[in-house]
Amino acid sequence: MGRRSESRFETKAKRPVPENSTSYRSHSLVPVLLAFCACFVDVVCIIGLFHTFTAFISGTLVVLCVEVFHQSENALLKVFVLATFLVFTLFWYVVVTRLIRRKKVAIGHLFALEACIVAAFMLVAGLGDPSASGPLAPITMVAVGLSTIAMTLQNVIMLTILNHHVPTTMMTGNSLKLVLGLADYFAHPESRSGSRDIVIHQTLVISAFAVGGLLASFLFGSFGFWVLAIPVTVLLLLAVLPSVLEDFDNDEGADEDGSGGIPAATG
């Protein structure tokens, strides 16, 4: 059979990537920090915005299916999230891929933009108290919209520029790869080094995801939406410290004594 034509998403890895994103693409700490931020934001939205998921969009779809028949007053908010997700995923994808083709994108700037949007979400929700306003109040819609816009940007960054990293807004594929990595570790002794790297990396990403969610849940009762200052800070660190990431990579490479590092994963 002839070679099938490549899909749009298969060709994304072949697009030219700006040199200033090299450290982010190769650094295993980046998806760990982004997973922390994603679950942190989602837990804040679940607690404070009527059980709304804005990073793990499948969660919003599941909740919508429940609320349509059992809590219909909240269902329209979930429809709004899904619509915002679709529109801004398309918007960010067009913008980012166009910038990549023109070699005018700096990934640090994208992280800074995401941090600004999350900060805007924090200010709107912190000052407006959407929990007391109702699911369809303007302040609630604006807060949910800003959170969804920020998370769609993160998803598009991972899809286009950091597509060699593991997912950061959902852990289903990562959990599967962790289990398969453990199985390979015991079933194929000759390749244990690679399997060990996969297991360690997936464990770090999943753990960071869980820690972000637990921390958000613990702090929200005391500080409300202002706890979003934590993921904002993490995103700003990712935006302004590429040189630190490069130094960390060099140290990590020396410790591994020239090993190949963590295999790419895009599932």
PyMOL commands that set and color helices and strands:
alter all, ss='L'
color gray80, all
select helices_A, chain A and resi 8-14+19-26+29-48+57-70+72-101+107-128+130-133+138-160+172-187+189-240+242-255
alter helices_A, ss='H'
color red, helices_A
deselect
rebuild
show_as cartoon
